[in-house]
Amino acid sequence: MEDPEDTWEAINAAVESALTPFRAAVSKPARRAYIGTILFAFTNLVLLGAAIAAYCLFYLNYIPQIGLERVVHLQFNGDGSVHGTASLSSALVSFQPYDISVSVHLPRTPSNLATGNFMLDLSLSSPTYGNALTVSSDILARSERPAILTYTSPMVDTANRLVQLPWYLLGWRHEAETLEVSMMEGVSFQRGWKNVPASLRLEIRSEERMQFYNAKVKFVARFSGLRWIMYSHRIISLLIFTTIFWGVEVMFTSIAWLVLSSYLKTTSQGSQNIKVDGDSENSTVKREEESDAAFTESLSDTSRSFPTNSRQPPLRYNSPRVKDEDEDEQEEIERTTALQPLTGEADDEEDDDILNLGASRDRRSDSGLGTSMDESVARREGVQRRRTRAFGGS
């Protein structure tokens, strides 16, 4: 039969071996590593989000709007010319080539077909155009191009209408035509708010009075270089530029962390040095005070006489503690008896005590040695006699 102690030891060993990985996993170094990993991952996620936001802002500011369209509301003059204006606000950017075209939607009426060629005049104006100081330099770009409706012979036109008659009856087709006329190709503008167009003016000139449905001016950005890469390959650009932004953020964050850590370490060391210096000074002062107190306590509290030359009186040292004890005893007597000190016989007795003390002093002065033991004993005896008389008189 197995020993129970051996069984318990085996069980404890098995439990210990099973708990060893868990204890290692929850140990203090492991917890510190977990916290550091979590902080590192959280910081990287924050920096990654900041990098993505930075790339988005950079893309919106650097890549202009690729297509811009403005509707021109035409106004008819008495001489048959037509013109209209439109605002561009701040949609265009500098150093960006644009292809500009005019789209005119007009019906195939006999008057429009009879007009033949007509002229389109497009001008782009700076923000200062239209005020009292307007000059020719306020027109940043201008172009004139001809346009004409597509010609068809009467026979072809009749056959075409017969074929498309059901669509005309259903309203899915109209006897109208849209002309796309290219006005400017690759035009760009210099840097500065005065050099970027803020408005446009479209004028249509013809010999006959024409009819129009609407007119539009279209701007198409012609990207090149980095703008073309970022616009044509958006996913790749996002990955590359986000990685670059994230690397720069990590680098500057690491530098800031190192600088802050060194500063805090220097500050903590300085405070510790100041604390150590303060403790050493306090301990030094404390030791000096203890040594002074020990030296003071080592001195005797008894009154002493020191011999001098024969022609000079001896030097006397009276202990302040004996004086304090006598005063305390006198106050105790007066408080206990509640009587005033006696003047008659007490004074005579005190005179006798003084004479006796004088005689004892003379004897000590002759020997040049002695202590205050006899003197203190005599004083206590005199005080005791006064106390006895005081109680006897009462």
GIJO-V995184 format. One record per helix or strand of 3 or more residues. SS is the DSSP state (@ for helix, = for strand). FROM is the first residue (numbers start at 1). TO is the last residue. If there is no record, write none. Layout:
BEGIN
SS_FROM_TO / SS_FROM_TO
END
This chain:
BEGIN
@_4_25 / @_28_62 / =_67_72 / =_82_87 / =_98_107 / @_110_115 / =_118_125 / @_136_138 / =_139_147 / @_154_163 / @_165_170 / =_176_187 / @_193_195 / =_199_205 / =_214_221 / @_226_232 / @_234_298 / =_304_306 / =_315_317 / @_320_337 / @_345_367 / @_373_393
END
